[in-house]
Amino acid sequence: MANSSKKQKWIQDAIKRPGAFGKKAKAADMSTAAYANEVMRNPKEFSRRTRRQASLAKTLMGFNRKRST
């Protein structure tokens, strides 16, 4: 039982700073998806944390599309 609940909570465990990436996107006057794409196109211009946040954001956005089809 504990193992199955651990699998379900990986997303909550992966998000260390809720809302931080969205704030960065808003400061850049972009949507979260557009900012994630910008970070992935120019990774050397951004910090390691921002690159990881962008990667996680893209992963989580992918889950939403897969469920709706």
N, C-alpha and C positions, 0 to 999 in steps of 0.2 A: 504494500500500500504506500509506503513512504517513497518508493522509487517512482511510482506513477505520478505522485504529486510533485516530485522534483522535476520531472519532465515537463509538467504543465507550467511551472514557474520560471522557466529559463529566461523568458522575456523580461519579467520583473527583475530578475537577477542581473540581466545584461544592461539594464538602464540604470546607470549610476547617478546621473544628473538629469532628472526629468525636466523637460522644457528648455534645457540649455541650447540644444541645437536649433530649436524653433526661434529662440531669441536671437541667435546669431543670424539666422536667415532673415528675420524681420529687420534687424539692424542693417543688413545688406539690401533691404527693400526687395526681397525675393521670396517666393514660396519655398517651403521646405524641400520639395522635390527638385526645384530649379537650383537651389543652393547646394543640395547633395550632388547634383550633376556637375555643377561648377567646381566643387571640391575634388571630385573624382577626375575631372579633366585636367586640373592644375594642382596635383597633390603637393608639389614642392612649395607652393605659396601658403600652405596651411599647416597648422601644428598637427602632431601625431594624434592628439585627442580629437581634433576636428575631423581628421580623416577617418578615424574609427567611428565617430558619431555619424558621419555621412554614410559609411558602409552599413551600419546598423539601420539607419533610416531607410535606405534603399531595400534592405532585406525585409523590413517590416512592411513597407509599401507593397512589396511583391506578394506578401501573404494575402492582402486584401483583394488583389486581382484574381488570384488563384481560386479563392472561395466563391467569387461571384459567377464564375463560368461553369 
